[in-house]
Amino acid sequence: MSKQSAILGFVIGAVVVGAAWAAAAGIASPPIGSEMEGVYSAAGKIQLDHMVRTSDTNAEGGTMPNVTAIEFHPNYVVVKRRDGGGEVFFAERTIEFRWRLAE
């Protein structure tokens, strides 16, 4: 299994496991089978921990608070913040991608 396949499998698994958790936490998920799958919180209650490979020998990451949406696509993930900004995480460069409900 390639690293890209493993990351994509992790992201898909996060959607499946995260959907039940998100519903319990009051975070909306779009209907299964919709064009875009993800988790949403208009209040920006999602916190994201991430690590992205910036070169063959370096990586950078951190914690992104105030996330309003995480949208999962086949080879990338779009993250939107409450301030209107956001990031795109490509599967082949993403090393770590975990989200949780911020307190």
Beta strands, then each sheet from edge to edge (+ up, - down):
strand 1: 37-40
strand 2: 46-53
strand 3: 59-72
strand 4: 76-81
strand 5: 86-90
strand 6: 94-101
sheet 1: 1+ 3- 2+ 6-
sheet 2: 1+ 3- 4+ 5-
end
